[in-house]
Amino acid sequence: MNNDQHRFETDNTEPNHRVLGVSKNVFYTGLTSFLTDTSSKMVYSVMPMFLMSIGASKTSLSLIEGIAESTAALIKTLSGFWSDKIGKNKPFMLIGYGLSAIIMPLYAFVSTPLQVLYLRFVERVGKGIRTAPRDSLVAGSVLNGETGKSFGLQKAMDNMGAILGPLIAFILMSLYPANYPLIFLISGIPGLLGILVLFLKISEAKKNQGALLKKFRFQDFSKKYYLFLGIIFIFTLGNSTDALLMVKANEIGVKVAYIPLVYLITSIVSVVLAIPMGVLSDKIGKEILLVGGYLVYAMVYFGFGYSSNIRVIISLFALYGLYSAMTDGIQKAFISDVIDKNKKGTGLGIYNALLGVTLLPASLIAGLLYDHVNSSIPFYFGACTALISTILLLIFRTIPDKRL
């Protein structure tokens, strides 16, 4: 290791104290995510029903999600690279979280699916700007190599917001049936609180200026990294928008007002299990846990396609939370482990961009299958891609590191 690399490895000492077992930055980044997700999940948990109430089809609903995610995906790579280049993450986080806080209340004033698409696009641009720099800051603030635990906490805090947001939406929908604008307006409050926490409590992870990334080159990333991204691509091709899960629940008899509560089950399970799964991944290996997570996903999607029983569907939402805890944070932690410290923002940005770009064909395929074949086929398709990804990941684990 040369002197610049050594300085980069040892220079990251801020913050060096723990809050609830993790570094200060990791905790308060999680708190910012919690507040922002409270805001966004208030909106997201009712958005499918809102869109259908103003004339959207399942295909257009899926297309809105896919276009918004995919067109903003490139920004995730650019913001990750730029944060590595200048050695700063916080400015990107402030801009990205700020856009989300502004956009959420504006949904109260739309009347067509096209207007929703415009706002959804801008809000996803904000997510694109903040995501890779945020993940890079978390990776750069990890103490004692506990990447699984740190990203597990990040995921748990995300999902705590995904619990509170739908719960607030459910209460408001029960008191004021179909009053979507009221939910959208109130969602702005936690979003603004998240900006306050970010501004006051989060600091940059120190980086040695001589070790900053100067330019992007594909050969700077390992074959192991690219092979893993290939597996993620195949899996994500069958992982369409969660909005279709909520639509399916509504179609088999779950009332609109209760849809946020059904989605809430997923978040509760994920919150409870995200940190334990992250700690477990640090002990047994992240690939092993991901294999289990993909298998759980295949079971869930097969169940959504096969069953029309309300109790079974609700149980599958709980199992979907287990899948989330076993994969979302763990994939980021694994990528963080296989890329150099001065390239974490770029590497995580490419990963996040891949997810966003793939969501467009995934959502379009699922929406078209749902509308023009039947409501089971898109879920069977997702189960198949998950099983293929599981097999590829098992093969991936058998390849010695020296050959990658």
C-alpha positions in Angstrom: 0.0 0.0 0.0 1.5 3.4 -0.9 1.6 6.4 1.4 -1.4 8.1 -0.2 -3.5 5.0 0.1 -2.4 4.6 3.7 -3.3 8.1 4.6 -6.7 7.7 3.0 -7.3 4.5 5.0 -6.4 6.1 8.3 -7.6 9.6 7.8 -11.3 8.9 8.3 -11.6 9.5 12.1 -14.6 11.8 12.1 -16.9 11.0 13.7 -15.1 8.6 16.0 -17.8 8.1 18.7 -20.9 5.9 18.6 -24.6 6.6 18.9 -26.6 3.4 19.5 -23.6 1.3 18.5 -22.7 3.0 15.3 -20.8 6.2 14.3 -22.5 9.6 14.7 -22.7 10.1 11.0 -24.3 6.7 10.3 -27.0 7.3 13.0 -27.9 10.8 12.0 -27.9 9.9 8.3 -30.3 7.1 9.3 -32.5 9.7 11.2 -32.6 11.9 8.1 -33.7 8.9 6.0 -36.3 8.0 8.6 -37.9 11.5 8.4 -37.7 11.6 4.6 -39.1 8.2 4.3 -42.0 9.1 6.6 -42.8 11.8 4.2 -42.4 9.9 1.0 -44.2 6.7 2.2 -47.2 8.8 3.3 -47.4 9.7 -0.3 -46.3 6.4 -1.9 -48.7 4.3 0.2 -51.7 6.0 -1.4 -50.3 7.0 -4.7 -51.5 3.9 -6.7 -55.0 4.4 -5.5 -54.8 8.2 -6.1 -53.5 7.6 -9.7 -56.3 5.2 -10.5 -58.8 7.6 -9.1 -57.7 10.2 -11.7 -57.8 7.8 -14.6 -54.4 5.9 -14.7 -54.3 2.3 -15.8 -51.9 -0.4 -14.4 -49.6 0.1 -17.3 -49.4 3.8 -17.0 -49.0 3.5 -13.2 -46.0 1.2 -13.8 -44.7 3.4 -16.6 -44.7 6.5 -14.4 -42.6 4.7 -11.8 -40.3 3.3 -14.4 -39.7 6.5 -16.3 -39.2 8.6 -13.1 -36.6 6.1 -11.7 -34.8 5.4 -15.0 -34.4 9.0 -16.3 -33.0 10.0 -12.9 -30.7 7.0 -12.7 -27.8 8.5 -14.5 -27.7 11.3 -11.9 -26.9 8.7 -9.3 -23.7 7.8 -11.1 -22.7 11.4 -11.8 -23.4 12.6 -8.2 -21.4 9.6 -6.8 -18.4 10.3 -9.1 -18.6 14.0 -8.4 -18.7 13.5 -4.6 -15.6 11.2 -4.9 -13.9 13.9 -7.1 -14.4 16.8 -4.7 -14.3 14.7 -1.5 -17.6 16.0 -0.2 -21.0 14.3 0.2 -23.1 16.6 2.3 -23.9 19.3 -0.3 -25.4 16.6 -2.6 -27.4 15.3 0.3 -28.8 18.7 1.1 -29.9 19.3 -2.5 -31.4 15.9 -2.9 -33.3 15.7 0.3 -34.3 19.3 -0.2 -36.0 18.5 -3.5 -38.0 15.7 -2.0 -39.2 17.9 0.9 -40.4 20.5 -1.6 -42.1 18.1 -4.1 -44.2 16.0 -1.7 -46.7 18.6 -0.8 -47.1 19.7 -4.4 -48.9 16.4 -5.2 -51.9 18.0 -3.5 -52.4 20.3 -6.5 -52.3 17.8 -9.4 -55.3 16.4 -11.4 -53.8 14.2 -14.1 -51.4 11.3 -14.3 -49.0 13.3 -16.5 -48.7 16.0 -13.8 -47.8 13.2 -11.3 -45.1 12.0 -13.7 -43.6 15.5 -13.8 -43.4 15.8 -10.0 -42.3 12.2 -9.6 -39.5 12.8 -12.1 -38.2 15.9 -10.2 -38.5 14.1 -6.8 -36.5 11.1 -8.2 -33.9 13.5 -9.5 -33.5 14.6 -5.9 -33.1 10.9 -4.9 -30.5 10.5 -7.7 -28.5 13.4 -6.4 -28.4 12.3 -2.8 -28.3 8.5 -2.9 -24.7 7.6 -3.9 -23.1 10.4 -1.8 -25.2 9.4 1.2 -24.2 5.7 0.8 -20.6 6.9 0.3 -20.8 8.9 3.6 -22.1 5.9 5.4 -19.4 3.7 4.0 -16.8 6.3 4.9 -18.1 6.6 8.5 -18.1 2.9 9.3 -16.3 1.9 12.5 -14.4 -1.4 12.8 -15.3 -2.7 9.4 -19.0 -3.1 10.4 -20.4 -2.4 6.9 -23.3 -4.8 7.2 -24.4 -3.4 10.6 -24.1 0.2 9.4 -26.0 -0.3 6.2 -28.5 -2.5 8.2 -29.2 0.4 10.5 -29.6 2.7 7.5 -32.2 0.3 6.1 -33.9 -0.1 9.4 -34.3 3.7 9.8 -35.6 3.9 6.2 -38.2 1.4 7.1 -39.1 3.0 10.4 -40.2 5.9 8.2 -41.9 3.4 6.0 -43.9 2.3 9.1 -44.8 5.7 10.4 -45.7 7.2 6.9 -48.3 4.6 5.9 -49.7 4.7 9.5 -50.3 8.4 9.3 -51.8 8.0 5.9 -54.1 5.3 7.2 -55.3 7.5 10.1 -55.9 10.4 7.7 -57.7 8.2 5.2 -59.9 6.8 7.9 -60.8 10.2 9.3 -61.1 11.9 5.9 -61.9 9.2 3.2 -60.2 9.8 -0.2 -58.8 13.2 0.9 -55.5 12.6 -0.9 -54.5 16.3 -0.9 -54.5 16.5 2.9 -52.1 13.6 3.1 -49.8 15.2 0.5 -49.7 18.5 2.3 -49.0 17.0 5.7 -46.2 14.9 4.2 -44.1 18.0 3.8 -43.6 18.4 7.6 -41.3 15.3 8.3 -39.4 16.1 5.1 -38.5 19.5 6.3 -37.4 18.1 9.7 -35.1 15.7 7.9 -33.4 18.6 6.2 -32.9 20.2 9.6 -31.2 17.1 11.0 -29.0 16.8 8.0 -27.9 20.4 8.2 -27.2 20.5 11.9 -26.0 17.0 12.8 -24.1 15.4 9.9 -20.5 16.2 9.1 -18.2 15.1 6.2 -16.2 11.9 6.6 -12.6 13.1 6.4 -10.8 12.2 3.1 -7.2 12.7 2.2 -7.1 15.2 -0.7 -4.2 13.4 -2.4 -6.3 10.2 -2.7 -9.4 11.7 -4.2 -10.7 10.1 -7.5 -9.4 12.2 -10.4 -11.2 10.6 -13.3 -13.5 7.6 -14.0 -12.1 4.5 -15.7 -14.0 1.2 -16.0 -10.8 -0.8 -15.4 -10.5 0.8 -11.9 -13.3 -1.6 -10.8 -12.8 -5.3 -10.4 -14.4 -8.1 -12.4 -16.1 -9.2 -9.2 -17.9 -5.9 -9.0 -19.1 -6.1 -12.6 -20.2 -9.7 -12.3 -22.2 -8.9 -9.2 -23.9 -6.0 -11.0 -24.8 -8.4 -13.8 -26.6 -10.6 -11.3 -28.3 -7.6 -9.8 -29.5 -6.6 -13.3 -31.2 -10.0 -13.9 -32.8 -10.0 -10.5 -34.1 -6.4 -10.9 -35.6 -7.1 -14.3 -38.3 -9.1 -12.4 -38.5 -6.7 -9.5 -41.1 -4.2 -10.7 -42.7 -1.4 -8.7 -44.2 -2.3 -5.4 -47.3 -0.4 -6.5 -48.5 -3.6 -8.3 -48.4 -5.5 -5.0 -50.8 -2.9 -3.5 -53.0 -3.0 -6.5 -53.2 -6.8 -6.3 -54.1 -6.6 -2.6 -56.9 -4.1 -3.4 -58.2 -6.3 -6.2 -58.6 -9.3 -4.0 -60.6 -7.4 -1.4 -58.4 -5.2 0.8 -60.2 -1.8 1.1 -58.4 1.3 -0.1 -58.1 2.8 3.4 -56.4 -0.3 4.6 -53.8 -0.5 1.8 -51.3 1.7 3.7 -51.6 -0.7 6.7 -51.0 -3.8 4.5 -47.8 -2.1 3.1 -46.9 -1.2 6.7 -46.5 -4.9 7.5 -43.6 -5.2 5.1 -41.8 -2.2 6.8 -42.3 -3.5 10.3 -40.7 -6.8 9.5 -37.9 -5.1 7.7 -37.2 -2.7 10.6 -37.1 -5.5 13.2 -34.8 -7.7 11.1 -32.6 -5.2 9.1 -29.9 -4.7 11.8 -29.7 -8.4 12.9 -29.4 -9.4 9.2 -26.7 -6.8 8.7 -24.7 -8.1 11.7 -25.3 -11.7 10.5 -23.9 -10.8 7.0 -20.7 -9.5 8.6 -20.3 -12.9 10.3 -21.4 -15.5 7.7 -20.8 -13.6 4.5 -23.0 -11.3 2.5 -23.4 -13.6 -0.5 -24.9 -16.3 1.6 -27.5 -14.0 3.0 -28.3 -12.6 -0.5 -28.9 -16.2 -1.7 -31.5 -16.6 1.0 -33.0 -13.2 0.3 -33.5 -14.0 -3.4 -35.2 -17.3 -2.6 -37.6 -15.6 -0.2 -38.4 -13.1 -3.0 -39.1 -15.9 -5.4 -41.5 -17.4 -2.8 -43.3 -14.1 -2.2 -43.8 -13.3 -5.9 -45.0 -16.9 -6.7 -47.4 -16.5 -3.8 -48.8 -13.2 -5.2 -49.3 -14.8 -8.5 -50.9 -18.0 -7.2 -53.1 -16.9 -4.3 -56.2 -14.8 -4.1 -56.7 -15.3 -0.4 -56.5 -12.1 1.7 -54.8 -13.8 4.7 -52.2 -15.4 2.4 -51.5 -12.1 0.7 -51.1 -10.3 4.0 -48.6 -13.0 5.1 -46.7 -12.5 1.9 -46.3 -8.8 2.7 -44.7 -9.8 5.9 -42.4 -12.2 4.1 -41.6 -9.4 1.7 -40.2 -7.5 4.6 -37.9 -10.4 5.4 -36.6 -10.3 1.8 -36.0 -6.5 2.1 -34.0 -7.0 5.4 -31.9 -9.7 3.8 -31.0 -7.8 0.6 -31.4 -4.0 0.3 -28.7 -2.9 2.8 -26.6 -6.1 2.3 -26.1 -5.5 -1.5 -24.8 -2.0 -0.7 -22.5 -3.4 2.0 -21.1 -6.0 -0.3 -20.4 -3.5 -3.0 -18.8 -1.2 -0.4 -16.5 -4.1 0.6 -15.3 -4.9 -2.9 -14.4 -1.3 -4.1 -11.6 1.0 -3.0 -12.3 3.7 -0.4 -11.8 6.6 -2.9 -14.3 5.1 -5.4 -17.2 4.2 -3.1 -19.4 7.1 -4.2 -18.8 6.2 -7.9 -19.2 2.4 -7.4 -22.4 2.8 -5.3 -23.7 5.4 -7.8 -23.3 2.9 -10.7 -25.1 0.3 -8.6 -28.0 2.6 -7.8 -28.2 3.8 -11.4 -28.4 0.2 -12.6 -31.4 -0.4 -10.3 -33.1 2.8 -11.6 -32.5 2.1 -15.3 -33.6 -1.5 -15.0 -36.8 -0.5 -13.2 -38.2 1.0 -16.5 -38.2 -2.3 -18.5 -39.1 -4.2 -15.3 -42.1 -2.0 -14.6 -43.2 -1.8 -18.2 -43.0 -5.6 -18.6 -45.0 -6.1 -15.4 -47.6 -3.5 -16.2 -48.2 -4.9 -19.7 -48.5 -8.4 -18.5 -50.9 -7.3 -15.7 -53.1 -5.4 -18.1 -53.0 -7.6 -21.2 -52.4 -11.2 -20.0 -53.5 -11.6 -16.4 -52.7 -10.4 -12.9 -50.6 -13.5 -12.0 -48.0 -13.6 -14.9 -45.9 -10.5 -13.8 -45.4 -12.1 -10.4 -44.4 -15.5 -11.9 -42.0 -13.6 -14.1 -40.4 -12.0 -11.0 -40.2 -15.3 -9.3 -38.3 -16.8 -12.3 -35.7 -14.0 -12.5 -35.1 -14.3 -8.7 -34.5 -18.1 -9.1 -32.1 -17.5 -12.0 -30.2 -14.8 -10.0 -30.0 -17.2 -7.0 -28.3 -19.9 -9.2 -25.9 -17.3 -10.7 -25.0 -16.0 -7.2 -24.3 -19.5 -6.0 -21.9 -20.0 -9.0 -20.4 -16.5 -8.3 -19.5 -17.6 -4.8 -17.5 -20.6 -6.0 -15.2 -18.5 -8.2 -11.9 -17.8 -6.4 -11.2 -14.1 -5.7 -7.8 -14.4 -7.5 -9.7 -15.2 -10.8 -11.7 -12.0 -10.3 
